[in-house]
Each structure stands twice: as C-alpha cells, then as structure tokens.
Amino acid sequence: MATAIQSGESRPLSLVTGASSGIGYELARTLAEVGYDVVMVSSNREKLSQAAQNIRTETPSARIEIVQADLTRADEVQKLYDCVQSLNRPVDIVAANAGVGVNGEFADTPLEDEIALINLNVTSQVHLVKLFTKDMLSRGGGDILITSSIAGIMPAPYMAVYAASKAFLRSFGEGIRQELKDRNVNVTVLMPGPTDTDFFDRADMNDTKVAQGSKQDAEEVAEAALKALSDSSDHVIPGLKNKVQATIAKMMSDPARAKMHGSMAKPRQQ
C-alpha cells in the first residue's frame, strides 16, 4: 500500500466495492483522508451518492468517483471495470468488500437469495480481482484487500451459505497471495467479527444473539484493515475479542464450532 502523498503530487487511485455504508464506506473515507482518490461502488445509487458527497465535504482534495453496479451480474462487473479503465489511471488499491448475508434454516430460505449471495460474495469477487490483478501485474505492483469474515473459519448453522462464501474468500485470498507476493502485488484478507453496520438488518438477523450483542465500530475495522494492507499482512482480524474468539474456534472441532455459531445465529422464533 502506498504511503500518504505529499502536497503537489498526484494522488494514487483506489477502488472500494460495497462503499455506500458500513466497512466499505469507512474504507473509502479513510483512503481519501490519507491521500487517495477513490472510486466508490454500490448498487444503491442514492446511498452511494450521499456517501460520496460526505467524503467530498470532509476531504475536498480527494477526487471521488461513483459507479452504480449490481455486482451479482457478470456484465455489471465488466461495466465497473470498463468505467475505471475509462479514467486512464492505474488502480493502486482494490478493496473487494461488497457482500451480503442470508439468515435462517437452509431448507426454508429462498434459493434465489442464496444464489444472489454466491454471485456477489464469491463470483463477482473472483471476476473483479482477476481483472485488476492482471493490470497490477502488467504495471508491476498493487494492493488487494479481500473482505472475508471470522465466520469463514467455522461451519455456520442458519448462515451456512454465507459462512461458506467467506471461507472461500479466505482461502482464495491466501492462495493468490502466495502466487503474487514475489511479483509486487500484495493481497490481505480482512476477517472482521460482528460490526456495527446495516448487515444484520439486511440479513434479517435483528432477533439473533449475535445481532443483539456487542459490535465493533466500522471505522476501527477499516483502520485495522488498511494498516494490515500497508504492512503487507496476509490477514487481519480486527479487535481483541474477535482475535480471541477466532483462536478458540480454531482449537475446537467442526461440530463444536458449528454448535457455537448456531447458538449465536439461530433466529429467536426457531
């Protein structure tokens, strides 16, 4: 990750998906603050426009571009890439952060919701990272941040497809990191725990123990993520509580981890 720029230099460019709120917004805001121009991406134009304006007001020196894109669709991923290419500027940081959750018993949750989750959390991430990795290799460097979750280290009843998608991202990120690390492209996997965002509301999880428990501030998560990226760390789990939970979970059997997660994510009416 490039260091903050000096006055009079051109600003490096970053790209953040899922940037209209939560961790993505805080990543975009912090990147602008430390010296990057930012391309912010979301499917919700109204929220995206407002988020971008907030950052422009806070950091007037930053150039903020917005791209509305439904990344569950391959043609929209390509549209995003083409929009960025039209800027004729190299992308120094790609934060592949967009993601969604689905909560409930697998037999009852809508199949179309889970297919959309896979398309966004998995397929679009691979597609986007593939495109920008090729560019970074062509010009000799870059940084990629992939947002996974501590849910990716354990089987997750009532969030089975979501946790599996995050396990994929964790493995995917760590795998390509080994391929790219000697070619000046760094990959860092972000593995946040429960965070104070609209994730739980969107996933219809407000009646679960995990949603009603303590959560980490999204700004703290973003700052930890960007520090880890700057340090070229392979992964980062923000927050002491989350680090302890992840360490304990890794020492447990899969059935024990699944039981622990199920007790936290089970809807109250179940």
Secondary structure by P-SEA (a helix, b strand, c coil): cccccccccbbbbbbbccccccaaaaaaaaaaaabbbbbcccccaaaaaaaaaaaaaacccbbbbbbbcccccaaaaaaaaaaaaaacccccccccccccccccccccccaaaaaaaaaaccaaaaaaaaaaaaaaaaaccbbbbbbbccccccccccaaaaaaaaaaaaaaaaaaaaacccccbbbbbbbbcccccccccccccccccccccccccaaaaaaaaaaaaaaccccccccaaaaaaaaaaaaccaaaaaaaaaaacccccc
